[in-house]
Amino acid sequence: MPGAHSAIASVRHKLESALALFIELINTGTELMLGRVCNTHQQWLCRQLADCGYIVTRQVAVADSGRDIEQAVREALAHADLVITTGELGPTSDDLTRDLIAQMLGWTLREDATVLAHVENFFATRKRPMPVRAKVQALVPEGAIVLPNPHGTAPGLAMEVCLNPFRPDGKPSWLVMLPGPARELHPMFVESVLPLLRRVLPLEAGFVCRTLKTTGIGESLAQERIGGPLQRLIDAGLELGYCARPGEVDVRLSAHGVDAERLVREAEAIVRERLGSHIFGSDDDELESVVIRLLTERRQTLAVAESCTGGCIAHRLTNVPGASAVFRAGLVTYSNETKQKFLGVRAETLARPGAVSEATAREMAEGARRVNGTDYALAVTGIAGPTGGTPTKPVGTVFIGLADASGIVVEQNFNPFDRETFKHVTAQQALEMLRRAILGLE
Amino acid sequence: MPGAHSAIASVRHKLESALALFIELINTGTELMLGRVCNTHQQWLCRQLADCGYIVTRQVAVADSGRDIEQAVREALAHADLVITTGELGPTSDDLTRDLIAQMLGWTLREDATVLAHVENFFATRKRPMPVRAKVQALVPEGAIVLPNPHGTAPGLAMEVCLNPFRPDGKPSWLVMLPGPARELHPMFVESVLPLLRRVLPLEAGFVCRTLKTTGIGESLAQERIGGPLQRLIDAGLELGYCARPGEVDVRLSAHGVDAERLVREAEAIVRERLGSHIFGSDDDELESVVIRLLTERRQTLAVAESCTGGCIAHRLTNVPGASAVFRAGLVTYSNETKQKFLGVRAETLARPGAVSEATAREMAEGARRVNGTDYALAVTGIAGPTGGTPTKPVGTVFIGLADASGIVVEQNFNPFDRETFKHVTAQQALEMLRRAILGLE
């Protein structure tokens, strides 16, 4: 349960119900076993599936080793209705999955003319000679559905394993094999795999899912406010989940069946009423994208002055495409001199009450707004740690200032976390102050 | 194989050898199945283990569901020498692992007086009443090794399953159950689990591992340069692995056995000779931490002017504790006006050749150094995309300027990636330019 806590009783119930599909995801990669990279495919695929009502039952990852891949697929076929593998479909001797699985299931491979033409064309348009070995990517099992790969050479493959030799109940399993690189996997999954699943493994009468994103309210308090009022809908089949990350709690509402649409709509209305302006967005919204959108709609501009967050706020804002229309400048004033020079903070203020103070945050915000001529300016000063704390200003102390036409407000917070979490949570609080100011919320 | 490519033939060989331990990691968390969070425990634990010579064979994750946890543990015990679980050891009805596993293996639970005292003390020192349910955390299986949890209440548990009812070969398995929160898991793993593993599952005659971190050289080229010269050591048992991420390739050298120390030392010397100054650090070094260390050692200072990276460089630098000693200011000049106002870029330069040009990068770097009075200044200007490209300056175009006492150099690069990868790779190239300048490298 890394970095999050969750209480998803009704999802659990669904997972345990005999009617649910057993979906197993198998990722391959030796560097996963060595802990050199994080398995981002797992999260991405699970989220895509869950948002369409397909909830993964088990995630497995093994090395790029024939023995381990084969064993994992065999065990998955013994209990899963749907097995999805990623990786090892390419042309090199490293890329094993297709051959191994074909062998294991006794499939005959045939050369697919369309795939072969695609592979040849891929090299031709890039003016590169086609290695002989690249041709193996055109070999597909008899009867397999070929999933086109516009961003690479190896196609995805999907097959119903009808005579499943591994499953004690004799039921068929669907096996979907996808390429490893994200830029090939992601579009193929959205364009080919999800439509296929809806066709061959349809959910009974629909699925609806809605995630409401909140900040400034803890998971327990959110639960306290909405758990009771939602109980009637939960009893009727609504699935309610929470996911808490630093500075953020997601509320996930979903339902299966003919009533799904109504259940989720009624639940959303209740949650919106109970959590009110703590809800900053839905589904894929991030606080920074919401703020950029609000500013863009209003043709308003923003500058940021950062000390302890060290550029984190500017970095997050500029991750949003189109930020340049409203974000004018970020001033990372990491020293007293730069706070004076760029923001006009007074030497007396820096001397006493000091660089980490309400007064400095106020002068930073005021200065950032003035020198940049923006509608809004955010400023943060604090102690990120691990050192630099004092008894009166311990590590985690932070002051956040916000200047706009109506004046300057400063908020003091205490975020006693590790350095990177401190920066993220403080940035979150600053962006939320701004969002509330733009919307005229309390 | 998310975000990385790897060719780890010799590690694979080791994984397939009959002598290797079969290690299985089981993480629990419904939000993992929903794709709401990334499984960072997997990477952290695998890396800790691999760096001590214990290479995980299979990673499994399942929901917080009794049925799924039990099935995963049962299947793991059927083939693994070591099974590590995380999560679900706490006091709530959500927390299932200990009870389920005890039941499954027919273990008797006893109340451990030390653990009970620890739990009571935990609440007492926080002046919070102890919930009745918290006492269950003091229940431990007869014969289990209790792993203390100084940062939480639920202890870790380790047991040798001697009469393993699930394993066809009748061999015993070790089962280690750890708490879910990272702040409890990490110290417990380092302080208690690794020493225990070295004692109860010792590797034959040692293990040595060294990761050399490189930038500015692709994986294929690195392979071409070192693969041949290392072959003799590989034949003698050296394990060689690569892990490529945007802007970075790790070379991992490891060996088991009595010769391990010598093999890795000889290999490191060869790699250092062949890859030379492309190696920026080892093991846990990051380019930003290396740069901050070099500047700190030399008592030199740095300012950064960022346009298209939007604060990413400042953010990375200020993630390093102690950065404030050398990092003076970051100026995120996202508009023409701010480039003029804060950096003194000339209006004529911005008009022609334009904001994204060699000349603007040069004036930004020169201005950032002058206004901040630093030894070095970095500046970047480019087109992050997804829009804003032109035929002559397509998305991905970037100019990086570096100013120091000897003058100004500008490098032009082309990084045609998605927006966030563009920012990361460009930041990487800028930090590498600075590293090379500090060290007086070509």
Interface residues (C-beta under 8 A of the other chain):
Chain A: M1 P2 G3 A4 S6 A7 I8 V11 R12 L15 E16 N27 T28 G29 T30 E31 L32 M33 L34 G35 R36 V37 C38 N39 T40 H41 Q42 Q43 W44 L45 C46 R47 Q48 L49 A50 I55 V56 T57 R58 Q59 V60 A61 V62 A63 D64 S65 G66 R67 D68 A72 E75 T86 G87 E88 D94 G180 P181 A182 G241 C243 R245 D250 R252 V304 T309 G310 G311 C312 I313 A314 H315 L317 T318 N319 P321 G322 A323 S324 F327 R328 A329 G330 L331 V332 T333 Y334 S335 E337 T338 K341 F342 V371 N372 A384 G385 P386 T387 R419 E420 K423
Chain B: M1 P2 G3 A4 S6 A7 I8 V11 R12 L15 E16 N27 T28 G29 T30 E31 L32 M33 L34 G35 R36 V37 C38 N39 T40 H41 Q42 Q43 W44 L45 C46 R47 Q48 L49 A50 I55 V56 T57 R58 Q59 V60 A61 V62 A63 D64 S65 G66 R67 D68 A72 E75 T86 G87 E88 D94 G180 P181 A182 G241 C243 R245 D250 R252 V304 T309 G310 G311 C312 I313 A314 H315 L317 T318 N319 P321 G322 A323 S324 F327 R328 A329 G330 L331 V332 T333 Y334 S335 E337 T338 K341 F342 V371 N372 A384 G385 P386 T387 R419 E420 K423
